[in-house]
Amino acid sequence: MHTTMNCSRSKTSLAAAVLFLILCSIYPRAVASPAMIRAQAIATVRSIINRNATSCRIRKTNSITAVAAGRNWRVAARIVMSASGS
């Protein structure tokens, strides 16, 4: 049983890492326009999360925040992931 729990944790960590890589690779292209407003930055990240929710086992998005960082936006999302090992 202990091995199963470690496997679930590693799968959850892997899913989180995959989501992070997806956001890092797609998001910079989306913020190339300096005219993007806060709501657009949040909507872009929300759509990326929604597209990958099943494969990354994301159950719920608690919050998404955006803070101006120069000409771009720094966006953070709080998500709830499923810990199922199956």
N, C-alpha and C positions, 0 to 999 in steps of 0.2 A: 504494500500500500504506500509506503514511503516513496518508492520509486515512481509511482503514478503521480504523486503530488509534485515531485521534482519535475517530471515531464510536463505537467500542466503549467507549472511556473515558467519553465523554459519556453513552452509554446506561447504563453502570454507575453513573455519578454520579447520573443521573436516577433510576434505580431506588432508589439509597440515599436520595435526597431524598424520593421517594414513600413509602418505608418509614418514614422519620423523621416525615413528616407524618401518616401513618396512626397511628403510635404516639402522637404528640402529641394527636391528636384523639380517639382511643378510650381511651387509658390514663387520663386524668383522670376520666372517668366510671366507670371500673372501680375506682378507688381512693377513691371517695367515702366508702366505709364505713371508719371508723377502726379497726374490728375486724379488718380484713384482715391476715392474717399473712404473713410473708415467703414461705412456700411458695405461697400464693395469688397474691401479686404476681408471682412468677416464672412460675407456671403461666399467668397471664393474658397475660404478654408472650410466652411460648412459643407459646400458641395463636394469637396475632396473627401471629407470625412464620411459623408453619406454614400458616396460611390464605393468606398472601401470598407464600409461598416461590416458587411457579412464576412468578407475574407479576413479581416483583422479582428473579428469577433467583438466589435464595439456595440454594446447594448444601448448606450445613452450618452448624449452630449450634455454635460451639466452647464458649461458656460464657454463662451468664446469672447476673448477681449482683444482689442487692437490698440496699440500705442504708436504714435508717430515716431519714426526713427530716421531722421533726415528726410530724404525724398521717398522713403518706403515706409511700410508698416511692419511692426513686430507684433505678430499675432500668436496668442496662446490659447489652447483649448483644453478644457478639463473633460475627460471622457471616462465612462465606466465600461470596463471590458469584462467579458465573460471569462471565467476561469476554468471552463469545462475542458477536460482533456480529450474529449471524443471528437 
